Amino acid sequence: MTLRLTRVMRAQIAVIREVMAPWGLGTAIVNEGPHLVVKVFARDGGAHRLSISCTPKDRDAAVNNARQNAKRLLSHLNARAGY
């Protein structure tokens, strides 16, 4: 089954992957009911979810919000890993 993603959704996913990739964290896109979620897999085997805004009013605000959420999760994961 293929997901139909808007430009804003694709931009948010790209930003999340851009933040997580240098740290070697894997991501997967999951459709959980009405919400589109990017699952981030931590080094310790845990999986964390970042939800994507499907109908944002402002594209730039949605992308910046996704970046902030990804950085917040990354700092949390690094603190748990001892970095």
C-alpha beads as a LAMMPS data file, in Angstrom:
LAMMPS data file: protein, C-alpha beads

83 atoms
82 bonds

1 atom types
1 bond types

-500.0 500.0 xlo xhi
-500.0 500.0 ylo yhi
-500.0 500.0 zlo zhi

Masses

1 110.0

Atoms # bond

1 1 1 0.000 0.000 0.000
2 1 1 1.441 3.363 -0.947
3 1 1 0.979 6.517 1.045
4 1 1 0.032 9.740 -0.667
5 1 1 2.202 12.433 0.834
6 1 1 1.853 16.154 0.277
7 1 1 4.883 18.389 -0.218
8 1 1 4.650 19.610 3.349
9 1 1 4.547 16.082 4.719
10 1 1 7.541 15.079 2.574
11 1 1 9.463 18.155 3.756
12 1 1 8.778 17.330 7.409
13 1 1 9.909 13.723 6.943
14 1 1 13.065 14.881 5.168
15 1 1 13.911 17.273 8.008
16 1 1 13.445 14.564 10.638
17 1 1 15.649 12.156 8.688
18 1 1 18.222 14.903 8.156
19 1 1 18.483 15.436 11.920
20 1 1 18.606 11.717 12.792
21 1 1 20.857 10.364 10.013
22 1 1 24.229 11.714 11.242
23 1 1 23.694 9.861 14.518
24 1 1 22.944 6.568 12.778
25 1 1 19.323 6.408 13.898
26 1 1 16.909 4.622 11.602
27 1 1 13.466 5.920 10.728
28 1 1 10.290 4.406 9.332
29 1 1 7.050 6.002 8.197
30 1 1 3.965 4.460 9.796
31 1 1 0.308 5.277 9.273
32 1 1 -1.229 4.963 12.731
33 1 1 -4.920 5.574 12.280
34 1 1 -5.596 9.187 11.335
35 1 1 -1.997 10.262 12.006
36 1 1 1.148 9.834 9.977
37 1 1 4.067 9.006 12.251
38 1 1 7.824 8.799 11.769
39 1 1 9.205 6.084 14.039
40 1 1 12.765 6.644 15.200
41 1 1 14.713 3.584 16.304
42 1 1 17.180 4.262 19.121
43 1 1 20.497 2.522 19.705
44 1 1 19.157 0.735 22.778
45 1 1 16.387 -0.918 20.764
46 1 1 13.630 1.509 21.713
47 1 1 11.275 3.049 19.177
48 1 1 10.032 6.609 19.517
49 1 1 7.309 8.347 17.505
50 1 1 7.193 11.814 15.978
51 1 1 3.836 12.715 14.473
52 1 1 3.618 14.656 11.225
53 1 1 1.275 17.598 10.758
54 1 1 -0.913 16.573 7.832
55 1 1 -2.766 19.839 7.269
56 1 1 -0.608 22.707 8.490
57 1 1 -1.604 26.311 7.912
58 1 1 1.965 27.412 7.260
59 1 1 4.485 25.166 5.485
60 1 1 7.578 26.788 6.984
61 1 1 6.157 26.685 10.504
62 1 1 5.330 22.989 10.128
63 1 1 8.841 22.176 8.888
64 1 1 10.461 24.211 11.676
65 1 1 8.235 22.526 14.258
66 1 1 9.225 19.084 12.922
67 1 1 12.904 20.099 13.141
68 1 1 12.498 21.286 16.744
69 1 1 10.695 18.080 17.740
70 1 1 13.401 15.953 16.076
71 1 1 16.186 17.866 17.840
72 1 1 14.369 17.560 21.162
73 1 1 14.021 13.795 20.700
74 1 1 17.667 13.524 19.612
75 1 1 18.902 15.331 22.724
76 1 1 16.719 13.054 24.849
77 1 1 18.106 9.927 23.162
78 1 1 21.688 11.169 23.456
79 1 1 21.197 11.924 27.150
80 1 1 19.872 8.408 27.721
81 1 1 22.822 6.946 25.800
82 1 1 25.308 9.017 27.807
83 1 1 26.501 11.406 25.063

Bonds

1 1 1 2
2 1 2 3
3 1 3 4
4 1 4 5
5 1 5 6
6 1 6 7
7 1 7 8
8 1 8 9
9 1 9 10
10 1 10 11
11 1 11 12
12 1 12 13
13 1 13 14
14 1 14 15
15 1 15 16
16 1 16 17
17 1 17 18
18 1 18 19
19 1 19 20
20 1 20 21
21 1 21 22
22 1 22 23
23 1 23 24
24 1 24 25
25 1 25 26
26 1 26 27
27 1 27 28
28 1 28 29
29 1 29 30
30 1 30 31
31 1 31 32
32 1 32 33
33 1 33 34
34 1 34 35
35 1 35 36
36 1 36 37
37 1 37 38
38 1 38 39
39 1 39 40
40 1 40 41
41 1 41 42
42 1 42 43
43 1 43 44
44 1 44 45
45 1 45 46
46 1 46 47
47 1 47 48
48 1 48 49
49 1 49 50
50 1 50 51
51 1 51 52
52 1 52 53
53 1 53 54
54 1 54 55
55 1 55 56
56 1 56 57
57 1 57 58
58 1 58 59
59 1 59 60
60 1 60 61
61 1 61 62
62 1 62 63
63 1 63 64
64 1 64 65
65 1 65 66
66 1 66 67
67 1 67 68
68 1 68 69
69 1 69 70
70 1 70 71
71 1 71 72
72 1 72 73
73 1 73 74
74 1 74 75
75 1 75 76
76 1 76 77
77 1 77 78
78 1 78 79
79 1 79 80
80 1 80 81
81 1 81 82
82 1 82 83
